[in-house]
Amino acid sequence: MNLIAPPTPPATPVAPRSATGASGTGDRLQLPSTALYQQVAERLRSKIMSHTLAPGSWIDEQALAAEYGTSRTPLREALKVLAAEGLVTMKLRRGAYVTEVSQRDLSEVFHLLSLLECDAVRVVAEQATDAQLAELSALHGMLEESVTHADAFFAANERFHMRLLEIADNRWRNQLVADMRQVMKLNRHHSLLKEGRLAASLQEHRDIMAALKARDAERAKRLMQLHMAQGKEAATLP
C-alpha cells in the first residue's frame, strides 16, 4: 500500500532578533548618545566658565530645571559631576553654589600642576617623536597668532598643555591635570587683567618649545617650572 506523506506545515516565521541580543524578548530602550544629566552638566559648565553663573552664586535648581525643561533629578546628578570637578560646592541644607577660588586653592592647584606638568615635559623632551614635536610646534604657532586676543590665547594655551600631556602618555596624570585646569578657569579673568602677562607667557612657551626641540629634558623641566610659577603669580587674587 502506498503511503502519502502529509503535507509539510509551513515554517513558523522567525521574528527578527531585537537589539537586546539573543533572547529577543523585547525592544531595547534606545538611550540618547549622551545621558540627560551629562547634557545638563555641560550646559551648567558653560554657564560657570563664562561667569554667567558667577563664583559664589547660589544655583537655583528649580529655575534651571524649568529653563532646561527637565526634572530636578538629572539636574542634581549634573551638580554631582560638577562638584567632583571642583566647579560646584555642595553646602549642607543650603544647596549648590559655584565654587569660589581662594588664594589657598590657587596656590595648591598651581603647586600640583607644576609637579605634574614638569614631569610630563621632561618625558616629552626625551621620548616624543619628531611628528609629535611638530604637532606641539603647530599649537605653539596658534599661541603666536592669538597673543592679542586673550580668550583665543587661553584656548590655544590649554590645547598646547593638554596635547603635551597626551604625548607624555599617563592617563592618570592627564585626568588630574584636566580636573585642576577646570578649577583654574574659574579665576582666569584675574590673570587676563595683568598687564603684559600674555606676552610674557608667550615668551615662556617659546623657550619651552626650543628646549623640547633641542631634546634638553632638564632645561624643559626648569622652564616649565618657571612658567607655572609666573602663571601662579599672575593669577593671584587682588
C-alpha positions as a Markdown table, in Angstrom:
| # | Residue | x | y | z |
|---|---|---|---|---|
| 1 | Met | 0.0 | 0.0 | 0.0 |
| 2 | Asn | 1.3 | 3.4 | -1.0 |
| 3 | Leu | 1.5 | 5.9 | 1.9 |
| 4 | Ile | 1.2 | 9.5 | 1.1 |
| 5 | Ala | 3.1 | 11.7 | 3.4 |
| 6 | Pro | 1.1 | 14.6 | 4.9 |
| 7 | Pro | 2.0 | 18.0 | 3.6 |
| 8 | Thr | 4.8 | 19.7 | 5.4 |
| 9 | Pro | 3.4 | 22.5 | 7.6 |
| 10 | Pro | 4.6 | 26.0 | 6.7 |
| 11 | Ala | 7.6 | 27.1 | 8.7 |
| 12 | Thr | 6.9 | 29.3 | 11.6 |
| 13 | Pro | 8.3 | 32.7 | 10.8 |
| 14 | Val | 11.2 | 33.7 | 13.0 |
| 15 | Ala | 10.9 | 37.2 | 14.4 |
| 16 | Pro | 14.0 | 39.3 | 13.9 |
| 17 | Arg | 16.2 | 39.5 | 16.9 |
| 18 | Ser | 15.7 | 42.6 | 19.0 |
| 19 | Ala | 18.5 | 44.8 | 20.0 |
| 20 | Thr | 18.6 | 43.1 | 23.4 |
| 21 | Gly | 20.6 | 40.2 | 22.0 |
| 22 | Ala | 20.0 | 36.5 | 21.6 |
| 23 | Ser | 16.9 | 36.4 | 23.8 |
| 24 | Gly | 14.8 | 38.5 | 21.6 |
| 25 | Thr | 12.4 | 39.2 | 24.5 |
| 26 | Gly | 11.6 | 42.8 | 23.6 |
| 27 | Asp | 12.7 | 46.0 | 22.1 |
| 28 | Arg | 15.6 | 47.7 | 23.9 |
| 29 | Leu | 15.2 | 51.2 | 25.1 |
| 30 | Gln | 17.1 | 53.5 | 22.8 |
| 31 | Leu | 19.0 | 55.9 | 25.0 |
| 32 | Pro | 20.4 | 59.1 | 23.6 |
| 33 | Ser | 24.1 | 59.1 | 22.9 |
| 34 | Thr | 24.7 | 61.4 | 25.8 |
| 35 | Ala | 22.8 | 60.8 | 29.1 |
| 36 | Leu | 20.5 | 63.7 | 30.0 |
| 37 | Tyr | 22.4 | 64.6 | 33.2 |
| 38 | Gln | 25.6 | 64.9 | 31.1 |
| 39 | Gln | 23.9 | 67.3 | 28.8 |
| 40 | Val | 22.7 | 69.4 | 31.7 |
| 41 | Ala | 26.2 | 69.2 | 33.2 |
| 42 | Glu | 27.7 | 70.6 | 30.0 |
| 43 | Arg | 25.3 | 73.5 | 29.9 |
| 44 | Leu | 26.0 | 74.3 | 33.6 |
| 45 | Arg | 29.7 | 74.0 | 33.0 |
| 46 | Ser | 29.4 | 76.5 | 30.2 |
| 47 | Lys | 27.5 | 79.0 | 32.4 |
| 48 | Ile | 30.1 | 78.7 | 35.1 |
| 49 | Met | 33.1 | 79.1 | 32.7 |
| 50 | Ser | 31.5 | 82.2 | 31.1 |
| 51 | His | 30.7 | 83.6 | 34.5 |
| 52 | Thr | 27.0 | 83.7 | 33.6 |
| 53 | Leu | 26.9 | 81.9 | 37.0 |
| 54 | Ala | 29.4 | 83.9 | 39.0 |
| 55 | Pro | 31.7 | 82.4 | 41.6 |
| 56 | Gly | 30.0 | 82.2 | 44.9 |
| 57 | Ser | 26.5 | 82.4 | 43.4 |
| 58 | Trp | 23.7 | 80.1 | 44.5 |
| 59 | Ile | 22.4 | 77.6 | 41.9 |
| 60 | Asp | 18.6 | 77.8 | 41.7 |
| 61 | Glu | 17.8 | 74.2 | 40.9 |
| 62 | Gln | 14.1 | 74.9 | 40.4 |
| 63 | Ala | 14.7 | 77.7 | 37.9 |
| 64 | Leu | 17.3 | 75.8 | 36.0 |
| 65 | Ala | 15.1 | 72.7 | 35.8 |
| 66 | Ala | 12.3 | 74.9 | 34.3 |
| 67 | Glu | 14.8 | 76.5 | 31.9 |
| 68 | Tyr | 16.1 | 73.2 | 30.6 |
| 69 | Gly | 12.6 | 71.6 | 30.6 |
| 70 | Thr | 13.7 | 68.7 | 32.8 |
| 71 | Ser | 13.0 | 67.3 | 36.2 |
| 72 | Arg | 15.4 | 68.1 | 39.1 |
| 73 | Thr | 16.8 | 64.5 | 39.1 |
| 74 | Pro | 19.1 | 64.9 | 36.1 |
| 75 | Leu | 20.0 | 68.4 | 37.4 |
| 76 | Arg | 21.1 | 67.0 | 40.7 |
| 77 | Glu | 23.1 | 64.3 | 39.0 |
| 78 | Ala | 24.8 | 67.0 | 36.9 |
| 79 | Leu | 25.6 | 69.0 | 40.0 |
| 80 | Lys | 27.3 | 65.9 | 41.5 |
| 81 | Val | 29.5 | 65.7 | 38.4 |
| 82 | Leu | 30.5 | 69.4 | 38.6 |
| 83 | Ala | 31.1 | 69.1 | 42.3 |
| 84 | Ala | 33.5 | 66.2 | 41.6 |
| 85 | Glu | 35.3 | 68.6 | 39.1 |
| 86 | Gly | 35.6 | 71.2 | 41.8 |
| 87 | Leu | 33.3 | 73.7 | 39.9 |
| 88 | Val | 30.4 | 73.4 | 42.3 |
| 89 | Thr | 30.4 | 73.3 | 46.1 |
| 90 | Met | 27.6 | 71.5 | 47.9 |
| 91 | Lys | 26.6 | 73.1 | 51.2 |
| 92 | Leu | 24.6 | 71.1 | 53.8 |
| 93 | Arg | 20.9 | 72.3 | 53.9 |
| 94 | Arg | 21.8 | 75.3 | 51.7 |
| 95 | Gly | 22.2 | 73.7 | 48.2 |
| 96 | Ala | 24.7 | 74.1 | 45.5 |
| 97 | Tyr | 27.0 | 77.1 | 44.9 |
| 98 | Val | 29.5 | 78.0 | 42.2 |
| 99 | Thr | 32.9 | 77.4 | 43.7 |
| 100 | Glu | 34.8 | 80.4 | 44.8 |
| 101 | Val | 38.6 | 80.1 | 44.3 |
| 102 | Ser | 40.6 | 81.2 | 47.3 |
| 103 | Gln | 44.2 | 82.2 | 47.4 |
| 104 | Arg | 44.9 | 78.9 | 49.1 |
| 105 | Asp | 43.1 | 77.0 | 46.3 |
| 106 | Leu | 45.2 | 78.7 | 43.6 |
| 107 | Ser | 48.4 | 78.0 | 45.5 |
| 108 | Glu | 47.6 | 74.3 | 45.9 |
| 109 | Val | 46.4 | 73.8 | 42.4 |
| 110 | Phe | 49.5 | 75.5 | 40.8 |
| 111 | His | 51.8 | 73.6 | 43.1 |
| 112 | Leu | 50.3 | 70.2 | 41.9 |
| 113 | Leu | 50.1 | 71.4 | 38.3 |
| 114 | Ser | 53.8 | 72.3 | 38.4 |
| 115 | Leu | 54.8 | 68.9 | 39.7 |
| 116 | Leu | 52.7 | 67.0 | 37.1 |
| 117 | Glu | 53.5 | 69.2 | 34.0 |
| 118 | Cys | 57.2 | 69.5 | 34.8 |
| 119 | Asp | 57.4 | 65.7 | 34.8 |
| 120 | Ala | 55.4 | 65.5 | 31.6 |
| 121 | Val | 57.5 | 68.0 | 29.7 |
| 122 | Arg | 60.6 | 66.0 | 30.7 |
| 123 | Val | 59.1 | 62.8 | 29.3 |
| 124 | Val | 58.2 | 64.6 | 26.1 |
| 125 | Ala | 61.7 | 66.0 | 25.6 |
| 126 | Glu | 63.1 | 62.6 | 26.0 |
| 127 | Gln | 60.6 | 60.4 | 24.2 |
| 128 | Ala | 58.4 | 62.4 | 21.7 |
| 129 | Thr | 58.7 | 61.6 | 18.1 |
| 130 | Asp | 59.6 | 64.3 | 15.5 |
| 131 | Ala | 55.9 | 64.2 | 14.4 |
| 132 | Gln | 54.7 | 64.8 | 17.9 |
| 133 | Leu | 57.1 | 67.7 | 18.4 |
| 134 | Ala | 55.8 | 69.1 | 15.1 |
| 135 | Glu | 52.3 | 69.0 | 16.5 |
| 136 | Leu | 53.3 | 70.9 | 19.6 |
| 137 | Ser | 55.1 | 73.4 | 17.3 |
| 138 | Ala | 51.9 | 74.0 | 15.3 |
| 139 | Leu | 50.0 | 74.5 | 18.5 |
| 140 | His | 52.6 | 77.0 | 19.7 |
| 141 | Gly | 52.1 | 78.8 | 16.4 |
| 142 | Met | 48.4 | 79.3 | 17.4 |
| 143 | Leu | 49.6 | 81.0 | 20.5 |
| 144 | Glu | 51.8 | 83.3 | 18.5 |
| 145 | Glu | 48.8 | 84.2 | 16.3 |
| 146 | Ser | 46.4 | 84.9 | 19.2 |
| 147 | Val | 48.6 | 86.9 | 21.6 |
| 148 | Thr | 46.5 | 90.0 | 21.1 |
| 149 | His | 43.2 | 88.1 | 21.8 |
| 150 | Ala | 43.1 | 86.9 | 25.4 |
| 151 | Asp | 40.3 | 84.3 | 25.1 |
| 152 | Ala | 41.8 | 82.8 | 22.0 |
| 153 | Phe | 45.2 | 82.7 | 23.6 |
| 154 | Phe | 43.9 | 80.9 | 26.7 |
| 155 | Ala | 42.1 | 78.3 | 24.5 |
| 156 | Ala | 45.3 | 77.7 | 22.4 |
| 157 | Asn | 47.4 | 77.6 | 25.6 |
| 158 | Glu | 45.1 | 74.8 | 27.1 |
| 159 | Arg | 45.3 | 72.8 | 23.8 |
| 160 | Phe | 49.1 | 73.0 | 23.9 |
| 161 | His | 49.4 | 71.9 | 27.5 |
| 162 | Met | 46.9 | 69.1 | 27.2 |
| 163 | Arg | 48.5 | 67.8 | 24.0 |
| 164 | Leu | 51.8 | 67.8 | 25.7 |
| 165 | Leu | 50.3 | 65.7 | 28.5 |
| 166 | Glu | 48.8 | 63.3 | 25.9 |
| 167 | Ile | 52.2 | 62.8 | 24.3 |
| 168 | Ala | 53.7 | 62.1 | 27.7 |
| 169 | Asp | 51.0 | 59.3 | 27.9 |
| 170 | Asn | 50.0 | 58.9 | 31.5 |
| 171 | Arg | 46.2 | 58.8 | 31.7 |
| 172 | Trp | 46.1 | 59.2 | 35.4 |
| 173 | Arg | 48.2 | 62.4 | 35.3 |
| 174 | Asn | 46.1 | 63.7 | 32.4 |
| 175 | Gln | 42.8 | 63.3 | 34.3 |
| 176 | Leu | 44.3 | 65.0 | 37.4 |
| 177 | Val | 45.5 | 67.9 | 35.3 |
| 178 | Ala | 42.3 | 68.3 | 33.4 |
| 179 | Asp | 40.3 | 68.5 | 36.6 |
| 180 | Met | 42.6 | 71.1 | 38.1 |
| 181 | Arg | 42.6 | 73.2 | 35.0 |
| 182 | Gln | 38.8 | 73.4 | 35.2 |
| 183 | Val | 39.3 | 75.0 | 38.6 |
| 184 | Met | 41.9 | 77.4 | 37.2 |
| 185 | Lys | 39.4 | 78.6 | 34.6 |
| 186 | Leu | 37.2 | 80.0 | 37.4 |
| 187 | Asn | 39.9 | 82.5 | 38.1 |
| 188 | Arg | 41.3 | 83.1 | 34.6 |
| 189 | His | 39.8 | 86.6 | 34.3 |
| 190 | His | 42.1 | 87.8 | 37.0 |
| 191 | Ser | 45.2 | 86.7 | 35.2 |
| 192 | Leu | 43.9 | 88.2 | 31.9 |
| 193 | Leu | 43.9 | 91.6 | 33.5 |
| 194 | Lys | 47.6 | 91.5 | 34.4 |
| 195 | Glu | 49.4 | 93.8 | 32.1 |
| 196 | Gly | 52.0 | 92.2 | 29.9 |
| 197 | Arg | 51.1 | 88.6 | 31.1 |
| 198 | Leu | 50.1 | 87.3 | 27.7 |
| 199 | Ala | 53.3 | 88.5 | 26.0 |
| 200 | Ala | 55.4 | 87.1 | 28.9 |
| 201 | Ser | 53.6 | 83.7 | 28.8 |
| 202 | Leu | 54.2 | 83.5 | 25.0 |
| 203 | Gln | 57.9 | 84.0 | 25.6 |
| 204 | Glu | 57.9 | 81.3 | 28.2 |
| 205 | His | 56.3 | 79.0 | 25.7 |
| 206 | Arg | 58.9 | 79.9 | 23.1 |
| 207 | Asp | 61.6 | 78.9 | 25.5 |
| 208 | Ile | 59.9 | 75.6 | 26.4 |
| 209 | Met | 59.4 | 74.8 | 22.7 |
| 210 | Ala | 63.1 | 75.5 | 22.0 |
| 211 | Ala | 64.2 | 73.2 | 24.8 |
| 212 | Leu | 61.8 | 70.4 | 23.5 |
| 213 | Lys | 63.2 | 70.7 | 20.0 |
| 214 | Ala | 66.7 | 70.5 | 21.4 |
| 215 | Arg | 65.7 | 67.4 | 23.4 |
| 216 | Asp | 67.0 | 69.1 | 26.5 |
| 217 | Ala | 64.8 | 67.5 | 29.2 |
| 218 | Glu | 66.2 | 69.2 | 32.2 |
| 219 | Arg | 66.0 | 72.6 | 30.7 |
| 220 | Ala | 62.5 | 72.0 | 29.5 |
| 221 | Lys | 61.6 | 70.9 | 33.1 |
| 222 | Arg | 63.1 | 74.1 | 34.6 |
| 223 | Leu | 61.4 | 76.3 | 32.1 |
| 224 | Met | 58.0 | 74.7 | 32.7 |
| 225 | Gln | 58.5 | 75.2 | 36.5 |
| 226 | Leu | 59.2 | 78.9 | 35.8 |
| 227 | His | 56.2 | 79.1 | 33.5 |
| 228 | Met | 53.9 | 77.7 | 36.2 |
| 229 | Ala | 55.4 | 80.0 | 38.9 |
| 230 | Gln | 54.8 | 83.0 | 36.7 |
| 231 | Gly | 51.2 | 81.8 | 36.0 |
| 232 | Lys | 50.6 | 81.5 | 39.7 |
| 233 | Glu | 51.8 | 85.0 | 40.3 |
| 234 | Ala | 49.6 | 86.4 | 37.6 |
| 235 | Ala | 46.6 | 84.6 | 38.9 |
| 236 | Thr | 47.0 | 85.9 | 42.4 |
| 237 | Leu | 43.7 | 87.3 | 43.7 |
| 238 | Pro | 43.7 | 91.1 | 44.2 |
